[in-house]
């Protein structure tokens, strides 16, 4: 998927959490995700709810 300029998704391999930075806001999604792929899918779904379209 093509991200918007300045959009970033960061997965913490130790905490198993994900941080999403998009449109000037940063959101911490603390649920322990099984792996990076699951975390990124959740973060992308969060961005879609905010209006991001690939």
mmCIF file of the N, C-alpha and C atoms, coordinates in Angstrom:
data_MODEL
# 
_entry.id   MODEL 
# 
loop_
_atom_site.group_PDB 
_atom_site.id 
_atom_site.type_symbol 
_atom_site.label_atom_id 
_atom_site.label_alt_id 
_atom_site.label_comp_id 
_atom_site.label_asym_id 
_atom_site.label_entity_id 
_atom_site.label_seq_id 
_atom_site.pdbx_PDB_ins_code 
_atom_site.Cartn_x 
_atom_site.Cartn_y 
_atom_site.Cartn_z 
_atom_site.occupancy 
_atom_site.B_iso_or_equiv 
_atom_site.pdbx_formal_charge 
_atom_site.auth_seq_id 
_atom_site.auth_comp_id 
_atom_site.auth_asym_id 
_atom_site.auth_atom_id 
_atom_site.pdbx_PDB_model_num 
ATOM 1   N N  . UNK A 1 1  ? 0.834   -1.174  0.000  1.00 0.00 ? 1  UNK A N  1 
ATOM 2   C CA . UNK A 1 1  ? 0.000   0.000   0.000  1.00 0.00 ? 1  UNK A CA 1 
ATOM 3   C C  . UNK A 1 1  ? 0.883   1.243   0.000  1.00 0.00 ? 1  UNK A C  1 
ATOM 4   N N  . UNK A 1 2  ? 0.453   2.250   -0.720 1.00 0.00 ? 2  UNK A N  1 
ATOM 5   C CA . UNK A 1 2  ? 1.186   3.511   -0.753 1.00 0.00 ? 2  UNK A CA 1 
ATOM 6   C C  . UNK A 1 2  ? 0.749   4.381   0.423  1.00 0.00 ? 2  UNK A C  1 
ATOM 7   N N  . UNK A 1 3  ? 1.705   4.769   1.229  1.00 0.00 ? 3  UNK A N  1 
ATOM 8   C CA . UNK A 1 3  ? 1.405   5.611   2.385  1.00 0.00 ? 3  UNK A CA 1 
ATOM 9   C C  . UNK A 1 3  ? 1.392   7.077   1.978  1.00 0.00 ? 3  UNK A C  1 
ATOM 10  N N  . UNK A 1 4  ? 0.675   7.885   2.752  1.00 0.00 ? 4  UNK A N  1 
ATOM 11  C CA . UNK A 1 4  ? 0.664   9.321   2.546  1.00 0.00 ? 4  UNK A CA 1 
ATOM 12  C C  . UNK A 1 4  ? 2.029   9.877   2.959  1.00 0.00 ? 4  UNK A C  1 
ATOM 13  N N  . UNK A 1 5  ? 2.377   11.073  2.440  1.00 0.00 ? 5  UNK A N  1 
ATOM 14  C CA . UNK A 1 5  ? 3.633   11.689  2.897  1.00 0.00 ? 5  UNK A CA 1 
ATOM 15  C C  . UNK A 1 5  ? 3.626   11.845  4.425  1.00 0.00 ? 5  UNK A C  1 
ATOM 16  N N  . UNK A 1 6  ? 4.732   11.574  5.038  1.00 0.00 ? 6  UNK A N  1 
ATOM 17  C CA . UNK A 1 6  ? 4.902   11.677  6.493  1.00 0.00 ? 6  UNK A CA 1 
ATOM 18  C C  . UNK A 1 6  ? 4.108   10.647  7.290  1.00 0.00 ? 6  UNK A C  1 
ATOM 19  N N  . UNK A 1 7  ? 3.533   9.655   6.656  1.00 0.00 ? 7  UNK A N  1 
ATOM 20  C CA . UNK A 1 7  ? 2.827   8.580   7.364  1.00 0.00 ? 7  UNK A CA 1 
ATOM 21  C C  . UNK A 1 7  ? 3.857   7.510   7.730  1.00 0.00 ? 7  UNK A C  1 
ATOM 22  N N  . UNK A 1 8  ? 3.803   7.045   8.964  1.00 0.00 ? 8  UNK A N  1 
ATOM 23  C CA . UNK A 1 8  ? 4.752   6.029   9.412  1.00 0.00 ? 8  UNK A CA 1 
ATOM 24  C C  . UNK A 1 8  ? 4.073   5.065   10.374 1.00 0.00 ? 8  UNK A C  1 
ATOM 25  N N  . UNK A 1 9  ? 4.467   3.800   10.263 1.00 0.00 ? 9  UNK A N  1 
ATOM 26  C CA . UNK A 1 9  ? 3.996   2.758   11.167 1.00 0.00 ? 9  UNK A CA 1 
ATOM 27  C C  . UNK A 1 9  ? 5.231   2.077   11.737 1.00 0.00 ? 9  UNK A C  1 
ATOM 28  N N  . UNK A 1 10 ? 5.322   2.047   13.072 1.00 0.00 ? 10 UNK A N  1 
ATOM 29  C CA . UNK A 1 10 ? 6.495   1.476   13.733 1.00 0.00 ? 10 UNK A CA 1 
ATOM 30  C C  . UNK A 1 10 ? 6.041   0.376   14.687 1.00 0.00 ? 10 UNK A C  1 
ATOM 31  N N  . UNK A 1 11 ? 6.608   -0.815  14.524 1.00 0.00 ? 11 UNK A N  1 
ATOM 32  C CA . UNK A 1 11 ? 6.295   -1.956  15.384 1.00 0.00 ? 11 UNK A CA 1 
ATOM 33  C C  . UNK A 1 11 ? 7.418   -2.146  16.386 1.00 0.00 ? 11 UNK A C  1 
ATOM 34  N N  . UNK A 1 12 ? 7.053   -2.276  17.658 1.00 0.00 ? 12 UNK A N  1 
ATOM 35  C CA . UNK A 1 12 ? 8.042   -2.523  18.704 1.00 0.00 ? 12 UNK A CA 1 
ATOM 36  C C  . UNK A 1 12 ? 8.210   -4.023  18.909 1.00 0.00 ? 12 UNK A C  1 
ATOM 37  N N  . UNK A 1 13 ? 9.341   -4.555  18.526 1.00 0.00 ? 13 UNK A N  1 
ATOM 38  C CA . UNK A 1 13 ? 9.543   -6.001  18.614 1.00 0.00 ? 13 UNK A CA 1 
ATOM 39  C C  . UNK A 1 13 ? 9.601   -6.508  20.056 1.00 0.00 ? 13 UNK A C  1 
ATOM 40  N N  . UNK A 1 14 ? 9.928   -5.635  20.998 1.00 0.00 ? 14 UNK A N  1 
ATOM 41  C CA . UNK A 1 14 ? 9.975   -6.024  22.406 1.00 0.00 ? 14 UNK A CA 1 
ATOM 42  C C  . UNK A 1 14 ? 8.593   -5.881  23.052 1.00 0.00 ? 14 UNK A C  1 
ATOM 43  N N  . UNK A 1 15 ? 7.945   -4.730  22.818 1.00 0.00 ? 15 UNK A N  1 
ATOM 44  C CA . UNK A 1 15 ? 6.640   -4.460  23.439 1.00 0.00 ? 15 UNK A CA 1 
ATOM 45  C C  . UNK A 1 15 ? 5.486   -5.105  22.683 1.00 0.00 ? 15 UNK A C  1 
ATOM 46  N N  . UNK A 1 16 ? 5.707   -5.432  21.413 1.00 0.00 ? 16 UNK A N  1 
ATOM 47  C CA . UNK A 1 16 ? 4.676   -6.000  20.529 1.00 0.00 ? 16 UNK A CA 1 
ATOM 48  C C  . UNK A 1 16 ? 3.534   -5.012  20.295 1.00 0.00 ? 16 UNK A C  1 
ATOM 49  N N  . UNK A 1 17 ? 3.820   -3.725  20.439 1.00 0.00 ? 17 UNK A N  1 
ATOM 50  C CA . UNK A 1 17 ? 2.843   -2.669  20.204 1.00 0.00 ? 17 UNK A CA 1 
ATOM 51  C C  . UNK A 1 17 ? 3.189   -1.969  18.891 1.00 0.00 ? 17 UNK A C  1 
ATOM 52  N N  . UNK A 1 18 ? 2.311   -1.078  18.454 1.00 0.00 ? 18 UNK A N  1 
ATOM 53  C CA . UNK A 1 18 ? 2.552   -0.354  17.207 1.00 0.00 ? 18 UNK A CA 1 
ATOM 54  C C  . UNK A 1 18 ? 2.243   1.129   17.415 1.00 0.00 ? 18 UNK A C  1 
ATOM 55  N N  . UNK A 1 19 ? 3.043   1.962   16.771 1.00 0.00 ? 19 UNK A N  1 
ATOM 56  C CA . UNK A 1 19 ? 2.838   3.411   16.793 1.00 0.00 ? 19 UNK A CA 1 
ATOM 57  C C  . UNK A 1 19 ? 2.529   3.846   15.370 1.00 0.00 ? 19 UNK A C  1 
ATOM 58  N N  . UNK A 1 20 ? 1.479   4.655   15.229 1.00 0.00 ? 20 UNK A N  1 
ATOM 59  C CA . UNK A 1 20 ? 1.067   5.165   13.923 1.00 0.00 ? 20 UNK A CA 1 
ATOM 60  C C  . UNK A 1 20 ? 1.199   6.679   13.950 1.00 0.00 ? 20 UNK A C  1 
ATOM 61  N N  . UNK A 1 21 ? 1.890   7.222   12.969 1.00 0.00 ? 21 UNK A N  1 
ATOM 62  C CA . UNK A 1 21 ? 2.007   8.665   12.825 1.00 0.00 ? 21 UNK A CA 1 
ATOM 63  C C  . UNK A 1 21 ? 1.437   9.029   11.463 1.00 0.00 ? 21 UNK A C  1 
ATOM 64  N N  . UNK A 1 22 ? 0.397   9.870   11.465 1.00 0.00 ? 22 UNK A N  1 
ATOM 65  C CA . UNK A 1 22 ? -0.252  10.248  10.219 1.00 0.00 ? 22 UNK A CA 1 
ATOM 66  C C  . UNK A 1 22 ? -1.036  11.530  10.417 1.00 0.00 ? 22 UNK A C  1 
ATOM 67  N N  . UNK A 1 23 ? -0.973  12.404  9.420  1.00 0.00 ? 23 UNK A N  1 
ATOM 68  C CA . UNK A 1 23 ? -1.745  13.646  9.422  1.00 0.00 ? 23 UNK A CA 1 
ATOM 69  C C  . UNK A 1 23 ? -1.530  14.469  10.690 1.00 0.00 ? 23 UNK A C  1 
ATOM 70  N N  . UNK A 1 24 ? -0.300  14.495  11.160 1.00 0.00 ? 24 UNK A N  1 
ATOM 71  C CA . UNK A 1 24 ? 0.037   15.309  12.316 1.00 0.00 ? 24 UNK A CA 1 
ATOM 72  C C  . UNK A 1 24 ? -0.310  14.717  13.662 1.00 0.00 ? 24 UNK A C  1 
ATOM 73  N N  . UNK A 1 25 ? -0.824  13.504  13.684 1.00 0.00 ? 25 UNK A N  1 
ATOM 74  C CA . UNK A 1 25 ? -1.180  12.856  14.946 1.00 0.00 ? 25 UNK A CA 1 
ATOM 75  C C  . UNK A 1 25 ? -0.379  11.569  15.108 1.00 0.00 ? 25 UNK A C  1 
ATOM 76  N N  . UNK A 1 26 ? -0.044  11.255  16.353 1.00 0.00 ? 26 UNK A N  1 
ATOM 77  C CA . UNK A 1 26 ? 0.648   10.010  16.668 1.00 0.00 ? 26 UNK A CA 1 
ATOM 78  C C  . UNK A 1 26 ? -0.228  9.221   17.629 1.00 0.00 ? 26 UNK A C  1 
ATOM 79  N N  . UNK A 1 27 ? -0.444  7.941   17.294 1.00 0.00 ? 27 UNK A N  1 
ATOM 80  C CA . UNK A 1 27 ? -1.307  7.080   18.097 1.00 0.00 ? 27 UNK A CA 1 
ATOM 81  C C  . UNK A 1 27 ? -0.529  5.832   18.487 1.00 0.00 ? 27 UNK A C  1 
ATOM 82  N N  . UNK A 1 28 ? -0.625  5.468   19.747 1.00 0.00 ? 28 UNK A N  1 
ATOM 83  C CA . UNK A 1 28 ? 0.016   4.262   20.283 1.00 0.00 ? 28 UNK A CA 1 
ATOM 84  C C  . UNK A 1 28 ? -1.063  3.192   20.426 1.00 0.00 ? 28 UNK A C  1 
ATOM 85  N N  . UNK A 1 29 ? -0.900  2.071   19.743 1.00 0.00 ? 29 UNK A N  1 
ATOM 86  C CA . UNK A 1 29 ? -1.837  0.949   19.822 1.00 0.00 ? 29 UNK A CA 1 
ATOM 87  C C  . UNK A 1 29 ? -1.158  -0.153  20.635 1.00 0.00 ? 29 UNK A C  1 
ATOM 88  N N  . UNK A 1 30 ? -1.488  -0.260  21.938 1.00 0.00 ? 30 UNK A N  1 
ATOM 89  C CA . UNK A 1 30 ? -0.716  -1.087  22.858 1.00 0.00 ? 30 UNK A CA 1 
ATOM 90  C C  . UNK A 1 30 ? -0.991  -2.589  22.845 1.00 0.00 ? 30 UNK A C  1 
ATOM 91  N N  . UNK A 1 31 ? -2.044  -3.032  22.192 1.00 0.00 ? 31 UNK A N  1 
ATOM 92  C CA . UNK A 1 31 ? -2.344  -4.472  22.245 1.00 0.00 ? 31 UNK A CA 1 
ATOM 93  C C  . UNK A 1 31 ? -1.127  -5.280  21.838 1.00 0.00 ? 31 UNK A C  1 
ATOM 94  N N  . UNK A 1 32 ? -0.866  -6.367  22.501 1.00 0.00 ? 32 UNK A N  1 
ATOM 95  C CA . UNK A 1 32 ? 0.277   -7.190  22.077 1.00 0.00 ? 32 UNK A CA 1 
ATOM 96  C C  . UNK A 1 32 ? -0.080  -7.947  20.792 1.00 0.00 ? 32 UNK A C  1 
ATOM 97  N N  . UNK A 1 33 ? 0.578   -7.585  19.710 1.00 0.00 ? 33 UNK A N  1 
ATOM 98  C CA . UNK A 1 33 ? 0.340   -8.227  18.411 1.00 0.00 ? 33 UNK A CA 1 
ATOM 99  C C  . UNK A 1 33 ? 1.296   -9.400  18.253 1.00 0.00 ? 33 UNK A C  1 
ATOM 100 N N  . UNK A 1 34 ? 0.834   -10.428 17.605 1.00 0.00 ? 34 UNK A N  1 
ATOM 101 C CA . UNK A 1 34 ? 1.629   -11.653 17.451 1.00 0.00 ? 34 UNK A CA 1 
ATOM 102 C C  . UNK A 1 34 ? 2.929   -11.407 16.691 1.00 0.00 ? 34 UNK A C  1 
ATOM 103 N N  . UNK A 1 35 ? 2.863   -10.522 15.687 1.00 0.00 ? 35 UNK A N  1 
ATOM 104 C CA . UNK A 1 35 ? 4.042   -10.234 14.881 1.00 0.00 ? 35 UNK A CA 1 
ATOM 105 C C  . UNK A 1 35 ? 3.878   -8.896  14.174 1.00 0.00 ? 35 UNK A C  1 
ATOM 106 N N  . UNK A 1 36 ? 4.906   -8.504  13.436 1.00 0.00 ? 36 UNK A N  1 
ATOM 107 C CA . UNK A 1 36 ? 4.895   -7.221  12.746 1.00 0.00 ? 36 UNK A CA 1 
ATOM 108 C C  . UNK A 1 36 ? 3.750   -7.135  11.747 1.00 0.00 ? 36 UNK A C  1 
ATOM 109 N N  . UNK A 1 37 ? 3.495   -8.209  11.015 1.00 0.00 ? 37 UNK A N  1 
ATOM 110 C CA . UNK A 1 37 ? 2.444   -8.206  9.995  1.00 0.00 ? 37 UNK A CA 1 
ATOM 111 C C  . UNK A 1 37 ? 1.074   -7.898  10.611 1.00 0.00 ? 37 UNK A C  1 
ATOM 112 N N  . UNK A 1 38 ? 0.748   -8.518  11.721 1.00 0.00 ? 38 UNK A N  1 
ATOM 113 C CA . UNK A 1 38 ? -0.536  -8.278  12.389 1.00 0.00 ? 38 UNK A CA 1 
ATOM 114 C C  . UNK A 1 38 ? -0.627  -6.840  12.884 1.00 0.00 ? 38 UNK A C  1 
ATOM 115 N N  . UNK A 1 39 ? 0.471   -6.318  13.399 1.00 0.00 ? 39 UNK A N  1 
ATOM 116 C CA . UNK A 1 39 ? 0.491   -4.942  13.894 1.00 0.00 ? 39 UNK A CA 1 
ATOM 117 C C  . UNK A 1 39 ? 0.294   -3.952  12.761 1.00 0.00 ? 39 UNK A C  1 
ATOM 118 N N  . UNK A 1 40 ? 0.978   -4.159  11.649 1.00 0.00 ? 40 UNK A N  1 
ATOM 119 C CA . UNK A 1 40 ? 0.860   -3.250  10.508 1.00 0.00 ? 40 UNK A CA 1 
ATOM 120 C C  . UNK A 1 40 ? -0.551  -3.292  9.929  1.00 0.00 ? 40 UNK A C  1 
ATOM 121 N N  . UNK A 1 41 ? -1.150  -4.462  9.826  1.00 0.00 ? 41 UNK A N  1 
ATOM 122 C CA . UNK A 1 41 ? -2.524  -4.560  9.329  1.00 0.00 ? 41 UNK A CA 1 
ATOM 123 C C  . UNK A 1 41 ? -3.492  -3.787  10.222 1.00 0.00 ? 41 UNK A C  1 
ATOM 124 N N  . UNK A 1 42 ? -3.311  -3.875  11.523 1.00 0.00 ? 42 UNK A N  1 
ATOM 125 C CA . UNK A 1 42 ? -4.151  -3.132  12.459 1.00 0.00 ? 42 UNK A CA 1 
ATOM 126 C C  . UNK A 1 42 ? -3.925  -1.633  12.309 1.00 0.00 ? 42 UNK A C  1 
ATOM 127 N N  . UNK A 1 43 ? -2.674  -1.222  12.179 1.00 0.00 ? 43 UNK A N  1 
ATOM 128 C CA . UNK A 1 43 ? -2.353  0.199   12.020 1.00 0.00 ? 43 UNK A CA 1 
ATOM 129 C C  . UNK A 1 43 ? -2.940  0.740   10.716 1.00 0.00 ? 43 UNK A C  1 
ATOM 130 N N  . UNK A 1 44 ? -2.849  -0.021  9.636  1.00 0.00 ? 44 UNK A N  1 
ATOM 131 C CA . UNK A 1 44 ? -3.416  0.407   8.364  1.00 0.00 ? 44 UNK A CA 1 
ATOM 132 C C  . UNK A 1 44 ? -4.937  0.512   8.448  1.00 0.00 ? 44 UNK A C  1 
ATOM 133 N N  . UNK A 1 45 ? -5.577  -0.408  9.146  1.00 0.00 ? 45 UNK A N  1 
ATOM 134 C CA . UNK A 1 45 ? -7.030  -0.345  9.333  1.00 0.00 ? 45 UNK A CA 1 
ATOM 135 C C  . UNK A 1 45 ? -7.396  0.909   10.115 1.00 0.00 ? 45 UNK A C  1 
ATOM 136 N N  . UNK A 1 46 ? -6.593  1.255   11.112 1.00 0.00 ? 46 UNK A N  1 
ATOM 137 C CA . UNK A 1 46 ? -6.815  2.479   11.885 1.00 0.00 ? 46 UNK A CA 1 
ATOM 138 C C  . UNK A 1 46 ? -6.749  3.694   10.958 1.00 0.00 ? 46 UNK A C  1 
ATOM 139 N N  . UNK A 1 47 ? -5.752  3.736   10.092 1.00 0.00 ? 47 UNK A N  1 
ATOM 140 C CA . UNK A 1 47 ? -5.607  4.851   9.160  1.00 0.00 ? 47 UNK A CA 1 
ATOM 141 C C  . UNK A 1 47 ? -6.779  4.913   8.176  1.00 0.00 ? 47 UNK A C  1 
ATOM 142 N N  . UNK A 1 48 ? -7.266  3.774   7.747  1.00 0.00 ? 48 UNK A N  1 
ATOM 143 C CA . UNK A 1 48 ? -8.422  3.741   6.847  1.00 0.00 ? 48 UNK A CA 1 
ATOM 144 C C  . UNK A 1 48 ? -9.648  4.335   7.518  1.00 0.00 ? 48 UNK A C  1 
ATOM 145 N N  . UNK A 1 49 ? -9.828  4.063   8.790  1.00 0.00 ? 49 UNK A N  1 
ATOM 146 C CA . UNK A 1 49 ? -10.957 4.640   9.538  1.00 0.00 ? 49 UNK A CA 1 
ATOM 147 C C  . UNK A 1 49 ? -10.849 6.164   9.604  1.00 0.00 ? 49 UNK A C  1 
ATOM 148 N N  . UNK A 1 50 ? -9.636  6.686   9.502  1.00 0.00 ? 50 UNK A N  1 
ATOM 149 C CA . UNK A 1 50 ? -9.414  8.131   9.531  1.00 0.00 ? 50 UNK A CA 1 
ATOM 150 C C  . UNK A 1 50 ? -9.488  8.757   8.140  1.00 0.00 ? 50 UNK A C  1 
ATOM 151 N N  . UNK A 1 51 ? -9.742  7.937   7.117  1.00 0.00 ? 51 UNK A N  1 
ATOM 152 C CA . UNK A 1 51 ? -9.921  8.466   5.771  1.00 0.00 ? 51 UNK A CA 1 
ATOM 153 C C  . UNK A 1 51 ? -8.805  8.193   4.783  1.00 0.00 ? 51 UNK A C  1 
ATOM 154 N N  . UNK A 1 52 ? -7.766  7.489   5.195  1.00 0.00 ? 52 UNK A N  1 
ATOM 155 C CA . UNK A 1 52 ? -6.668  7.187   4.276  1.00 0.00 ? 52 UNK A CA 1 
ATOM 156 C C  . UNK A 1 52 ? -7.117  6.155   3.260  1.00 0.00 ? 52 UNK A C  1 
ATOM 157 N N  . UNK A 1 53 ? -6.787  6.391   2.017  1.00 0.00 ? 53 UNK A N  1 
ATOM 158 C CA . UNK A 1 53 ? -7.058  5.437   0.947  1.00 0.00 ? 53 UNK A CA 1 
ATOM 159 C C  . UNK A 1 53 ? -5.784  5.168   0.194  1.00 0.00 ? 53 UNK A C  1 
ATOM 160 N N  . UNK A 1 54 ? -5.506  3.926   -0.070 1.00 0.00 ? 54 UNK A N  1 
ATOM 161 C CA . UNK A 1 54 ? -4.323  3.511   -0.799 1.00 0.00 ? 54 UNK A CA 1 
ATOM 162 C C  . UNK A 1 54 ? -4.393  4.073   -2.215 1.00 0.00 ? 54 UNK A C  1 
# 
